[in-house]
Amino acid sequence: MTFLNPTYLWALFALAIPIAIHLWSKKEGRTIKIGSIKLIEESDSKKSSSIQLNELLLLLLRLFLITVLVFIIAEPQLRKNVTTTPLTYIVEPSLLNDTKIAAIIDTLDESSIRLLQKDFPEFEDVDLNAIVETPNYWDLAKQMKDIRTDSIVVFTSAFSKGIKGIRPVLDNRIQWVVFNTEMSLREPIKAERKGDSIKLVSVLSNSEKHIYDRNIVKVNDNAIQLNNIGDSLVFNENGLVKRLKVDSAREIKTHIFFEDSLLNEKRYAEASLNAISKYTKYHIEVSSSNDSSSVKNIEYDLLVWLSNKQAPKNEGKLLVYKPDNLANSLIEKSEEPDMFYLTASLNSDTVIGQHFAEQLLKILGLNNDLKKEKIEQYDNTSVALNEISTTGDESIKSIHKTVNVSITKWLWLLLVVSLIAERIVSKMRKQ
């Protein structure tokens, strides 16, 4: 027998309390002087013995009640041997349509196959069409220790989006087998229209790569199909008709204010913005001036302020030249929202070495509508076996052949019965 809370067993010292009360109540009675015993009846010796017996039984019952109550708090458990299967196969649902896995499954006992999902349901009990999420591999690996089996073989696609958290350290009975599926995805995920042209962002993802492709296509191009209204792109994926909303193209207005001493910085900033426009295929309007009055009462998506003068307020993003030798990056965020600092002079080394254009692109937030969750759902890249396998440790002893069974509910029943018996004996004692 084991206890979940063995510390509470110290409460058994409370057994001394009813014993002390019992012994204290055994002290000699007081002597009362009376004038005559003529009218006093003789006590029945059998009745006196019954009272003494009831007192001893009442003491034992109260001791037993305290003992049972302490055991309930300490939560005793009995270890019970359970039968285990020699080998369990756990298969990731995404592999079930793979011909190689299908051939393997056909040779196995279906009762030994489970799915790599929460609670590891058996293969026969699950609607496979309802499973769409990639499992959290390491979180499920921690739960595998509760499966009553001697060995576990996990067949998985090893998607990189399923690797989350810290690699767990478990016993050595789990073996991972990685299958690189032929699953490949190419799907448009964003469309913006300007005039008779549509900028189309598509994702291409398979086990080896995950890239985004940007193209400009004409509205009447046979490669795309618009609905009658022209506000949605219609395409077919795996026999299913899908629609993608076509948004109006964003007009990105940027302006660079500069002093003559920072003309070099102005040229690099202007070139970087033009490079971003060419790479992202967004139309970015880039203007510049060295007259501060020209930027008043005009709102820009990004205002680059290359001057020691006080920068004006801007509804969009504001990048202010503020050299800082202790800065960690070329562009750093200020304490004010949508305001950033350019912390060093711009030259070929800083622009290329510290990725100035990439940091500008992050500030502009051109693809902020593509949330991390939305991007992750298209990611089909896989990792190698050594990257997904859990760490094995010989010192970890598996207890999967036994199970702890709580007996607390039976103790509660015993407590109620004992309490009823104690009340009955207590009432009889007063006879």
VOKOL-752431 format. One record per residue (C-alpha): residue number from 1; residue in three letters; z, x, y negated. Coordinates in steps of 0.2 Angstrom, whole numbers, plus 5000, padded with zeros to 4 digits. Example, Ala and Ser with C-alpha at 12.3 -4.5 7.8 and 13.67 -1.06 7.14 Angstrom:
# residues 2
+-----+---------+------+------+------+
: num : residuo :   c3 :   c1 :   c2 :
+-----+---------+------+------+------+
:   1 :     ala : 5039 : 5062 : 5022 :
:   2 :     ser : 5036 : 5068 : 5005 :
+-----+---------+------+------+------+
//
This chain:
# residues 431
+-----+---------+------+------+------+
: num : residuo :   c3 :   c1 :   c2 :
+-----+---------+------+------+------+
:   1 :     met : 5000 : 5000 : 5000 :
:   2 :     thr : 4996 : 5006 : 4983 :
:   3 :     phe : 5001 : 4999 : 4965 :
:   4 :     leu : 4990 : 4998 : 4950 :
:   5 :     asn : 5005 : 4999 : 4939 :
:   6 :     pro : 5018 : 5010 : 4948 :
:   7 :     thr : 5028 : 5013 : 4933 :
:   8 :     tyr : 5035 : 4996 : 4933 :
:   9 :     leu : 5044 : 4999 : 4950 :
:  10 :     trp : 5057 : 5007 : 4939 :
:  11 :     ala : 5062 : 4989 : 4935 :
:  12 :     leu : 5069 : 4988 : 4953 :
:  13 :     phe : 5085 : 4995 : 4946 :
:  14 :     ala : 5088 : 4978 : 4939 :
:  15 :     leu : 5094 : 4973 : 4957 :
:  16 :     ala : 5111 : 4981 : 4952 :
:  17 :     ile : 5114 : 4966 : 4940 :
:  18 :     pro : 5116 : 4952 : 4952 :
:  19 :     ile : 5126 : 4963 : 4964 :
:  20 :     ala : 5138 : 4968 : 4949 :
:  21 :     ile : 5140 : 4949 : 4945 :
:  22 :     his : 5143 : 4945 : 4963 :
:  23 :     leu : 5157 : 4958 : 4965 :
:  24 :     trp : 5164 : 4954 : 4948 :
:  25 :     ser : 5166 : 4936 : 4953 :
:  26 :     lys : 5176 : 4941 : 4968 :
:  27 :     lys : 5192 : 4946 : 4958 :
:  28 :     glu : 5208 : 4938 : 4963 :
:  29 :     gly : 5212 : 4921 : 4955 :
:  30 :     arg : 5226 : 4918 : 4942 :
:  31 :     thr : 5244 : 4913 : 4948 :
:  32 :     ile : 5248 : 4895 : 4942 :
:  33 :     lys : 5266 : 4890 : 4943 :
:  34 :     ile : 5268 : 4871 : 4948 :
:  35 :     gly : 5284 : 4861 : 4951 :
:  36 :     ser : 5279 : 4853 : 4968 :
:  37 :     ile : 5265 : 4855 : 4981 :
:  38 :     lys : 5269 : 4838 : 4988 :
:  39 :     leu : 5253 : 4830 : 4981 :
:  40 :     ile : 5241 : 4845 : 4984 :
:  41 :     glu : 5230 : 4842 : 4999 :
:  42 :     glu : 5226 : 4856 : 5011 :
:  43 :     ser : 5209 : 4864 : 5009 :
:  44 :     asp : 5196 : 4862 : 5023 :
:  45 :     ser : 5193 : 4880 : 5030 :
:  46 :     lys : 5176 : 4876 : 5036 :
:  47 :     lys : 5171 : 4870 : 5019 :
:  48 :     ser : 5178 : 4886 : 5011 :
:  49 :     ser : 5168 : 4897 : 5024 :
:  50 :     ser : 5152 : 4887 : 5019 :
:  51 :     ile : 5154 : 4891 : 5001 :
:  52 :     gln : 5157 : 4909 : 5004 :
:  53 :     leu : 5141 : 4909 : 5015 :
:  54 :     asn : 5131 : 4901 : 5001 :
:  55 :     glu : 5137 : 4914 : 4989 :
:  56 :     leu : 5130 : 4928 : 5000 :
:  57 :     leu : 5114 : 4919 : 5003 :
:  58 :     leu : 5112 : 4915 : 4984 :
:  59 :     leu : 5114 : 4934 : 4981 :
:  60 :     leu : 5101 : 4939 : 4993 :
:  61 :     leu : 5089 : 4926 : 4986 :
:  62 :     arg : 5091 : 4932 : 4968 :
:  63 :     leu : 5089 : 4950 : 4974 :
:  64 :     phe : 5073 : 4945 : 4983 :
:  65 :     leu : 5067 : 4935 : 4967 :
:  66 :     ile : 5069 : 4951 : 4956 :
:  67 :     thr : 5060 : 4962 : 4969 :
:  68 :     val : 5045 : 4950 : 4971 :
:  69 :     leu : 5044 : 4948 : 4952 :
:  70 :     val : 5043 : 4967 : 4950 :
:  71 :     phe : 5030 : 4969 : 4963 :
:  72 :     ile : 5019 : 4956 : 4954 :
:  73 :     ile : 5020 : 4966 : 4938 :
:  74 :     ala : 5016 : 4982 : 4948 :
:  75 :     glu : 5001 : 4974 : 4956 :
:  76 :     pro : 5002 : 4980 : 4974 :
:  77 :     gln : 4985 : 4982 : 4984 :
:  78 :     leu : 4981 : 4985 : 5002 :
:  79 :     arg : 4967 : 4996 : 5007 :
:  80 :     lys : 4955 : 4988 : 5019 :
:  81 :     asn : 4942 : 4996 : 5029 :
:  82 :     val : 4924 : 4988 : 5027 :
:  83 :     thr : 4908 : 4990 : 5036 :
:  84 :     thr : 4894 : 5000 : 5027 :
:  85 :     thr : 4876 : 5002 : 5029 :
:  86 :     pro : 4869 : 5019 : 5034 :
:  87 :     leu : 4856 : 5019 : 5021 :
:  88 :     thr : 4851 : 5008 : 5006 :
:  89 :     tyr : 4835 : 5009 : 4996 :
:  90 :     ile : 4835 : 5004 : 4978 :
:  91 :     val : 4818 : 5001 : 4970 :
:  92 :     glu : 4813 : 4999 : 4952 :
:  93 :     pro : 4804 : 4982 : 4949 :
:  94 :     ser : 4790 : 4990 : 4940 :
:  95 :     leu : 4785 : 4999 : 4956 :
:  96 :     leu : 4783 : 4984 : 4967 :
:  97 :     asn : 4765 : 4982 : 4962 :
:  98 :     asp : 4761 : 5000 : 4966 :
:  99 :     thr : 4751 : 5001 : 4983 :
: 100 :     lys : 4761 : 5017 : 4988 :
: 101 :     ile : 4777 : 5008 : 4986 :
: 102 :     ala : 4771 : 4993 : 4995 :
: 103 :     ala : 4766 : 5003 : 5010 :
: 104 :     ile : 4783 : 5011 : 5010 :
: 105 :     ile : 4793 : 4994 : 5009 :
: 106 :     asp : 4783 : 4987 : 5023 :
: 107 :     thr : 4790 : 5000 : 5035 :
: 108 :     leu : 4808 : 4996 : 5029 :
: 109 :     asp : 4821 : 4983 : 5034 :
: 110 :     glu : 4821 : 4971 : 5019 :
: 111 :     ser : 4840 : 4968 : 5021 :
: 112 :     ser : 4842 : 4987 : 5016 :
: 113 :     ile : 4832 : 4985 : 5000 :
: 114 :     arg : 4839 : 4981 : 4983 :
: 115 :     leu : 4832 : 4981 : 4965 :
: 116 :     leu : 4836 : 4993 : 4952 :
: 117 :     gln : 4844 : 4980 : 4941 :
: 118 :     lys : 4861 : 4973 : 4936 :
: 119 :     asp : 4872 : 4969 : 4951 :
: 120 :     phe : 4858 : 4977 : 4962 :
: 121 :     pro : 4851 : 4960 : 4969 :
: 122 :     glu : 4843 : 4960 : 4986 :
: 123 :     phe : 4824 : 4961 : 4987 :
: 124 :     glu : 4822 : 4943 : 4994 :
: 125 :     asp : 4833 : 4935 : 4981 :
: 126 :     val : 4824 : 4939 : 4965 :
: 127 :     asp : 4809 : 4932 : 4955 :
: 128 :     leu : 4800 : 4948 : 4951 :
: 129 :     asn : 4789 : 4940 : 4938 :
: 130 :     ala : 4805 : 4936 : 4928 :
: 131 :     ile : 4810 : 4955 : 4927 :
: 132 :     val : 4802 : 4963 : 4911 :
: 133 :     glu : 4815 : 4975 : 4905 :
: 134 :     thr : 4816 : 4994 : 4909 :
: 135 :     pro : 4834 : 4997 : 4917 :
: 136 :     asn : 4846 : 5009 : 4910 :
: 137 :     tyr : 4846 : 5022 : 4924 :
: 138 :     trp : 4862 : 5031 : 4921 :
: 139 :     asp : 4872 : 5016 : 4917 :
: 140 :     leu : 4866 : 5008 : 4934 :
: 141 :     ala : 4869 : 5025 : 4943 :
: 142 :     lys : 4888 : 5024 : 4938 :
: 143 :     gln : 4888 : 5006 : 4947 :
: 144 :     met : 4880 : 5013 : 4963 :
: 145 :     lys : 4897 : 5020 : 4968 :
: 146 :     asp : 4903 : 5002 : 4972 :
: 147 :     ile : 4888 : 4999 : 4984 :
: 148 :     arg : 4895 : 5000 : 5002 :
: 149 :     thr : 4883 : 5012 : 5010 :
: 150 :     asp : 4883 : 5030 : 5016 :
: 151 :     ser : 4867 : 5035 : 5007 :
: 152 :     ile : 4857 : 5029 : 4993 :
: 153 :     val : 4838 : 5033 : 4989 :
: 154 :     val : 4832 : 5027 : 4972 :
: 155 :     phe : 4813 : 5024 : 4970 :
: 156 :     thr : 4810 : 5024 : 4951 :
: 157 :     ser : 4796 : 5026 : 4938 :
: 158 :     ala : 4808 : 5037 : 4928 :
: 159 :     phe : 4803 : 5029 : 4911 :
: 160 :     ser : 4809 : 5040 : 4897 :
: 161 :     lys : 4815 : 5024 : 4887 :
: 162 :     gly : 4827 : 5021 : 4902 :
: 163 :     ile : 4836 : 5037 : 4899 :
: 164 :     lys : 4851 : 5033 : 4888 :
: 165 :     gly : 4869 : 5040 : 4886 :
: 166 :     ile : 4876 : 5055 : 4895 :
: 167 :     arg : 4871 : 5060 : 4912 :
: 168 :     pro : 4884 : 5054 : 4924 :
: 169 :     val : 4893 : 5066 : 4937 :
: 170 :     leu : 4894 : 5057 : 4954 :
: 171 :     asp : 4895 : 5060 : 4973 :
: 172 :     asn : 4880 : 5068 : 4982 :
: 173 :     arg : 4875 : 5053 : 4992 :
: 174 :     ile : 4862 : 5047 : 4978 :
: 175 :     gln : 4844 : 5054 : 4980 :
: 176 :     trp : 4831 : 5050 : 4967 :
: 177 :     val : 4812 : 5049 : 4971 :
: 178 :     val : 4801 : 5048 : 4956 :
: 179 :     phe : 4784 : 5039 : 4957 :
: 180 :     asn : 4771 : 5042 : 4943 :
: 181 :     thr : 4763 : 5025 : 4942 :
: 182 :     glu : 4745 : 5022 : 4936 :
: 183 :     met : 4752 : 5010 : 4923 :
: 184 :     ser : 4742 : 5013 : 4907 :
: 185 :     leu : 4743 : 5002 : 4891 :
: 186 :     arg : 4731 : 5001 : 4876 :
: 187 :     glu : 4735 : 4987 : 4864 :
: 188 :     pro : 4734 : 4984 : 4845 :
: 189 :     ile : 4751 : 4982 : 4837 :
: 190 :     lys : 4747 : 4981 : 4819 :
: 191 :     ala : 4732 : 4974 : 4809 :
: 192 :     glu : 4729 : 4974 : 4790 :
: 193 :     arg : 4714 : 4967 : 4781 :
: 194 :     lys : 4706 : 4973 : 4765 :
: 195 :     gly : 4690 : 4964 : 4760 :
: 196 :     asp : 4678 : 4965 : 4775 :
: 197 :     ser : 4688 : 4979 : 4784 :
: 198 :     ile : 4703 : 4979 : 4795 :
: 199 :     lys : 4714 : 4994 : 4798 :
: 200 :     leu : 4719 : 4993 : 4816 :
: 201 :     val : 4734 : 5002 : 4823 :
: 202 :     ser : 4734 : 5003 : 4842 :
: 203 :     val : 4746 : 5011 : 4855 :
: 204 :     leu : 4740 : 5021 : 4870 :
: 205 :     ser : 4753 : 5024 : 4883 :
: 206 :     asn : 4754 : 5030 : 4901 :
: 207 :     ser : 4765 : 5042 : 4911 :
: 208 :     glu : 4760 : 5057 : 4902 :
: 209 :     lys : 4757 : 5053 : 4884 :
: 210 :     his : 4762 : 5040 : 4871 :
: 211 :     ile : 4751 : 5040 : 4855 :
: 212 :     tyr : 4745 : 5029 : 4841 :
: 213 :     asp : 4728 : 5027 : 4835 :
: 214 :     arg : 4722 : 5021 : 4818 :
: 215 :     asn : 4704 : 5014 : 4815 :
: 216 :     ile : 4695 : 5005 : 4802 :
: 217 :     val : 4683 : 4992 : 4809 :
: 218 :     lys : 4673 : 4979 : 4800 :
: 219 :     val : 4677 : 4960 : 4801 :
: 220 :     asn : 4660 : 4957 : 4810 :
: 221 :     asp : 4662 : 4971 : 4822 :
: 222 :     asn : 4660 : 4965 : 4841 :
: 223 :     ala : 4675 : 4976 : 4846 :
: 224 :     ile : 4687 : 4964 : 4838 :
: 225 :     gln : 4689 : 4945 : 4838 :
: 226 :     leu : 4697 : 4935 : 4824 :
: 227 :     asn : 4702 : 4917 : 4825 :
: 228 :     asn : 4693 : 4903 : 4815 :
: 229 :     ile : 4705 : 4905 : 4800 :
: 230 :     gly : 4704 : 4924 : 4800 :
: 231 :     asp : 4722 : 4927 : 4800 :
: 232 :     ser : 4725 : 4933 : 4818 :
: 233 :     leu : 4717 : 4945 : 4830 :
: 234 :     val : 4713 : 4938 : 4847 :
: 235 :     phe : 4713 : 4950 : 4862 :
: 236 :     asn : 4715 : 4949 : 4881 :
: 237 :     glu : 4728 : 4959 : 4891 :
: 238 :     asn : 4729 : 4958 : 4910 :
: 239 :     gly : 4721 : 4941 : 4909 :
: 240 :     leu : 4733 : 4934 : 4896 :
: 241 :     val : 4726 : 4929 : 4878 :
: 242 :     lys : 4737 : 4937 : 4865 :
: 243 :     arg : 4737 : 4935 : 4846 :
: 244 :     leu : 4741 : 4948 : 4832 :
: 245 :     lys : 4744 : 4943 : 4814 :
: 246 :     val : 4732 : 4951 : 4802 :
: 247 :     asp : 4742 : 4955 : 4786 :
: 248 :     ser : 4735 : 4959 : 4769 :
: 249 :     ala : 4732 : 4978 : 4766 :
: 250 :     arg : 4746 : 4986 : 4756 :
: 251 :     glu : 4742 : 4994 : 4739 :
: 252 :     ile : 4752 : 5009 : 4738 :
: 253 :     lys : 4754 : 5015 : 4719 :
: 254 :     thr : 4761 : 5032 : 4716 :
: 255 :     his : 4763 : 5042 : 4700 :
: 256 :     ile : 4768 : 5060 : 4697 :
: 257 :     phe : 4776 : 5065 : 4680 :
: 258 :     phe : 4776 : 5084 : 4678 :
: 259 :     glu : 4780 : 5097 : 4665 :
: 260 :     asp : 4768 : 5111 : 4662 :
: 261 :     ser : 4780 : 5123 : 4670 :
: 262 :     leu : 4779 : 5113 : 4686 :
: 263 :     leu : 4760 : 5111 : 4687 :
: 264 :     asn : 4760 : 5120 : 4704 :
: 265 :     glu : 4772 : 5107 : 4711 :
: 266 :     lys : 4761 : 5093 : 4704 :
: 267 :     arg : 4746 : 5099 : 4714 :
: 268 :     tyr : 4755 : 5101 : 4730 :
: 269 :     ala : 4763 : 5084 : 4729 :
: 270 :     glu : 4746 : 5076 : 4724 :
: 271 :     ala : 4737 : 5085 : 4739 :
: 272 :     ser : 4751 : 5079 : 4751 :
: 273 :     leu : 4749 : 5061 : 4745 :
: 274 :     asn : 4730 : 5062 : 4748 :
: 275 :     ala : 4733 : 5069 : 4765 :
: 276 :     ile : 4745 : 5055 : 4769 :
: 277 :     ser : 4732 : 5042 : 4763 :
: 278 :     lys : 4718 : 5050 : 4774 :
: 279 :     tyr : 4729 : 5052 : 4789 :
: 280 :     thr : 4737 : 5034 : 4789 :
: 281 :     lys : 4721 : 5026 : 4782 :
: 282 :     tyr : 4732 : 5017 : 4769 :
: 283 :     his : 4725 : 5016 : 4752 :
: 284 :     ile : 4737 : 5026 : 4741 :
: 285 :     glu : 4733 : 5027 : 4723 :
: 286 :     val : 4739 : 5043 : 4715 :
: 287 :     ser : 4740 : 5045 : 4697 :
: 288 :     ser : 4748 : 5059 : 4686 :
: 289 :     ser : 4753 : 5063 : 4668 :
: 290 :     asn : 4764 : 5074 : 4658 :
: 291 :     asp : 4768 : 5061 : 4645 :
: 292 :     ser : 4784 : 5052 : 4649 :
: 293 :     ser : 4779 : 5036 : 4638 :
: 294 :     ser : 4765 : 5033 : 4651 :
: 295 :     val : 4777 : 5029 : 4665 :
: 296 :     lys : 4787 : 5016 : 4655 :
: 297 :     asn : 4787 : 4998 : 4660 :
: 298 :     ile : 4776 : 5002 : 4675 :
: 299 :     glu : 4783 : 5000 : 4693 :
: 300 :     tyr : 4777 : 5012 : 4707 :
: 301 :     asp : 4780 : 5012 : 4725 :
: 302 :     leu : 4784 : 5030 : 4723 :
: 303 :     leu : 4787 : 5040 : 4707 :
: 304 :     val : 4788 : 5059 : 4708 :
: 305 :     trp : 4798 : 5066 : 4693 :
: 306 :     leu : 4794 : 5084 : 4691 :
: 307 :     ser : 4804 : 5087 : 4675 :
: 308 :     asn : 4822 : 5092 : 4669 :
: 309 :     lys : 4822 : 5076 : 4658 :
: 310 :     gln : 4831 : 5061 : 4663 :
: 311 :     ala : 4821 : 5051 : 4676 :
: 312 :     pro : 4818 : 5032 : 4671 :
: 313 :     lys : 4822 : 5018 : 4683 :
: 314 :     asn : 4810 : 5013 : 4696 :
: 315 :     glu : 4809 : 4998 : 4707 :
: 316 :     gly : 4802 : 5008 : 4721 :
: 317 :     lys : 4806 : 5025 : 4727 :
: 318 :     leu : 4810 : 5039 : 4715 :
: 319 :     leu : 4809 : 5058 : 4720 :
: 320 :     val : 4817 : 5069 : 4707 :
: 321 :     tyr : 4815 : 5088 : 4706 :
: 322 :     lys : 4832 : 5095 : 4707 :
: 323 :     pro : 4833 : 5113 : 4714 :
: 324 :     asp : 4848 : 5116 : 4726 :
: 325 :     asn : 4849 : 5133 : 4736 :
: 326 :     leu : 4862 : 5125 : 4747 :
: 327 :     ala : 4852 : 5110 : 4753 :
: 328 :     asn : 4848 : 5108 : 4771 :
: 329 :     ser : 4830 : 5101 : 4769 :
: 330 :     leu : 4816 : 5100 : 4756 :
: 331 :     ile : 4819 : 5082 : 4752 :
: 332 :     glu : 4837 : 5075 : 4752 :
: 333 :     lys : 4843 : 5058 : 4749 :
: 334 :     ser : 4855 : 5055 : 4734 :
: 335 :     glu : 4870 : 5043 : 4733 :
: 336 :     glu : 4859 : 5030 : 4724 :
: 337 :     pro : 4848 : 5019 : 4734 :
: 338 :     asp : 4829 : 5023 : 4735 :
: 339 :     met : 4832 : 5040 : 4725 :
: 340 :     phe : 4828 : 5057 : 4733 :
: 341 :     tyr : 4829 : 5075 : 4727 :
: 342 :     leu : 4816 : 5088 : 4728 :
: 343 :     thr : 4827 : 5103 : 4731 :
: 344 :     ala : 4815 : 5118 : 4730 :
: 345 :     ser : 4799 : 5123 : 4722 :
: 346 :     leu : 4783 : 5119 : 4731 :
: 347 :     asn : 4772 : 5133 : 4738 :
: 348 :     ser : 4762 : 5135 : 4754 :
: 349 :     asp : 4777 : 5141 : 4763 :
: 350 :     thr : 4788 : 5127 : 4759 :
: 351 :     val : 4775 : 5113 : 4760 :
: 352 :     ile : 4770 : 5119 : 4778 :
: 353 :     gly : 4786 : 5126 : 4784 :
: 354 :     gln : 4797 : 5112 : 4779 :
: 355 :     his : 4785 : 5098 : 4782 :
: 356 :     phe : 4784 : 5092 : 4765 :
: 357 :     ala : 4770 : 5079 : 4768 :
: 358 :     glu : 4780 : 5072 : 4784 :
: 359 :     gln : 4795 : 5070 : 4773 :
: 360 :     leu : 4785 : 5061 : 4759 :
: 361 :     leu : 4778 : 5049 : 4773 :
: 362 :     lys : 4796 : 5045 : 4778 :
: 363 :     ile : 4800 : 5040 : 4761 :
: 364 :     leu : 4785 : 5029 : 4758 :
: 365 :     gly : 4790 : 5020 : 4774 :
: 366 :     leu : 4773 : 5014 : 4778 :
: 367 :     asn : 4777 : 5009 : 4796 :
: 368 :     asn : 4794 : 5002 : 4793 :
: 369 :     asp : 4789 : 4985 : 4800 :
: 370 :     leu : 4786 : 4994 : 4817 :
: 371 :     lys : 4804 : 4993 : 4823 :
: 372 :     lys : 4811 : 5005 : 4836 :
: 373 :     glu : 4813 : 4991 : 4848 :
: 374 :     lys : 4795 : 4986 : 4846 :
: 375 :     ile : 4789 : 5004 : 4848 :
: 376 :     glu : 4800 : 5007 : 4863 :
: 377 :     gln : 4793 : 4992 : 4873 :
: 378 :     tyr : 4776 : 5000 : 4873 :
: 379 :     asp : 4782 : 5017 : 4879 :
: 380 :     asn : 4776 : 5021 : 4897 :
: 381 :     thr : 4780 : 5039 : 4897 :
: 382 :     ser : 4789 : 5046 : 4912 :
: 383 :     val : 4801 : 5061 : 4914 :
: 384 :     ala : 4803 : 5074 : 4928 :
: 385 :     leu : 4814 : 5072 : 4943 :
: 386 :     asn : 4827 : 5085 : 4936 :
: 387 :     glu : 4828 : 5075 : 4920 :
: 388 :     ile : 4833 : 5059 : 4928 :
: 389 :     ser : 4843 : 5064 : 4943 :
: 390 :     thr : 4862 : 5062 : 4941 :
: 391 :     thr : 4873 : 5077 : 4943 :
: 392 :     gly : 4881 : 5079 : 4961 :
: 393 :     asp : 4899 : 5085 : 4963 :
: 394 :     glu : 4906 : 5089 : 4980 :
: 395 :     ser : 4924 : 5087 : 4973 :
: 396 :     ile : 4921 : 5068 : 4970 :
: 397 :     lys : 4926 : 5059 : 4985 :
: 398 :     ser : 4917 : 5043 : 4988 :
: 399 :     ile : 4929 : 5028 : 4994 :
: 400 :     his : 4914 : 5016 : 4998 :
: 401 :     lys : 4921 : 5014 : 5016 :
: 402 :     thr : 4937 : 5006 : 5010 :
: 403 :     val : 4941 : 4992 : 4998 :
: 404 :     asn : 4957 : 4988 : 4989 :
: 405 :     val : 4963 : 4970 : 4991 :
: 406 :     ser : 4975 : 4963 : 4979 :
: 407 :     ile : 4990 : 4953 : 4986 :
: 408 :     thr : 4997 : 4947 : 4969 :
: 409 :     lys : 4992 : 4929 : 4972 :
: 410 :     trp : 5002 : 4928 : 4988 :
: 411 :     leu : 5017 : 4936 : 4979 :
: 412 :     trp : 5016 : 4922 : 4966 :
: 413 :     leu : 5017 : 4909 : 4980 :
: 414 :     leu : 5031 : 4918 : 4988 :
: 415 :     leu : 5040 : 4919 : 4971 :
: 416 :     val : 5038 : 4900 : 4969 :
: 417 :     val : 5045 : 4896 : 4986 :
: 418 :     ser : 5060 : 4908 : 4984 :
: 419 :     leu : 5064 : 4900 : 4967 :
: 420 :     ile : 5064 : 4883 : 4975 :
: 421 :     ala : 5076 : 4889 : 4989 :
: 422 :     glu : 5087 : 4898 : 4976 :
: 423 :     arg : 5089 : 4882 : 4966 :
: 424 :     ile : 5093 : 4872 : 4982 :
: 425 :     val : 5106 : 4885 : 4988 :
: 426 :     ser : 5114 : 4886 : 4970 :
: 427 :     lys : 5116 : 4867 : 4970 :
: 428 :     met : 5124 : 4867 : 4987 :
: 429 :     arg : 5136 : 4881 : 4981 :
: 430 :     lys : 5143 : 4868 : 4969 :
: 431 :     gln : 5147 : 4856 : 4983 :
+-----+---------+------+------+------+
//
